[in-house]
Amino acid sequence: MNETTGSAVRVEDVVKRYVLDDSVELVAADGVSLTVAPGALVALTGPSGSGKSTLLHLVGGVDRADAGTIVVDDREVTALKGDDLAAHRRRVGFVFQRFNLLGALTARDNVLAPVVPFKVDFDKAARADELLDAVGLGGRERSLPSRMSGGQQQRVAIARALVWSPGLLLADEPTGNLDTRTGAAILDLLLSLRAARGMTILIATHDPVVASRCDRLVRLQDGRITDDVDLRAGDIDVAGLLAGRPD
C-alpha cells in the first residue's frame, strides 16, 4: 500500500445554519472549535441532530460554513472555491452509513469511479486491486455489490475512499447499517488502515463500542461541543458520555 501522512485539522469558531421548510432556522454548528493532530482517531458523538455529520461535511468541503475558519494541513477550506475546493475534496476520503456503491459496476470499477475522469500518475486498475486486497477482498474484484454482504460492500466503499491516498478519512456512521460482529470487523479494518497509512480519521457514531476504541471522544449537543475527552487515559465511561451523563 502507498504510504500516507495524516492530515492536521483546525476548526475555529465555525457556524453553520440551515433554514427548514417552515422557515425555522436550525443551527447545526454553533461556534465549534476543534484541533485534531495528524494521525489521530477521533469519535464525534452525540444525539441525532447534534451536528456530527454537519461537522464532517464542513471539514470535507461538501458544505460551506457561514462563519469561522477550517484549515486542513495548509489549506484554508473555508476560503476555497471552484477547482481548488474540488481538489480538496479529492484529498479527503469519505465513508458513509449507506455504502453508495453503483450497482451496475464491479467492486474494482466502484473503487475506480472517483479517479476515472482524471489523468493520474499511477495505474488505476492496479491501485484498485491493491486497495481491495488491503481491505480483505482480494479475488472479488469482478463481484457486483448485489453479490456481496453488507460488510463486504462497506469494505469496497472504504477502498474507494482511499483511492486518492488521502491523509484524512471522514466516516459517518460507518457501522450503522451492519450487525455487531460485522461492524466490529469494519472498525478493526479502519484501525489497521490507520496504523498502516498514518491517516487522520474522524468518525461520527452513536455506538459507544466504536467510540471507546478511538483515541478521543468529542461530544456535540445542539451544534456545540460539550465534552472533549482523551480516551487513551483509560477507565472512561464512554456509554455515560454518549447518554449525556457525567463521567
TAQUIUR-V665773 format. One record per helix or strand of 2 or more residues. SS is the DSSP state (@ for helix, = for strand). FROM is the first residue (numbers start at 0). LEN is the number of residues. If there is no record, write none. Layout:
# TAQUIUR-V665773
ss=SS from=FROM len=LEN
ss=SS from=FROM len=LEN
This chain:
# TAQUIUR-V665773
ss== from=8 len=11
ss== from=24 len=12
ss== from=40 len=5
ss=@ from=51 len=9
ss== from=66 len=6
ss== from=74 len=2
ss=@ from=76 len=3
ss=@ from=81 len=9
ss== from=91 len=5
ss=@ from=106 len=9
ss=@ from=123 len=11
ss=@ from=144 len=3
ss=@ from=149 len=12
ss== from=167 len=5
ss=@ from=179 len=18
ss== from=199 len=5
ss=@ from=207 len=5
ss== from=215 len=6
ss== from=223 len=7
ss=@ from=230 len=3
ss=@ from=237 len=5
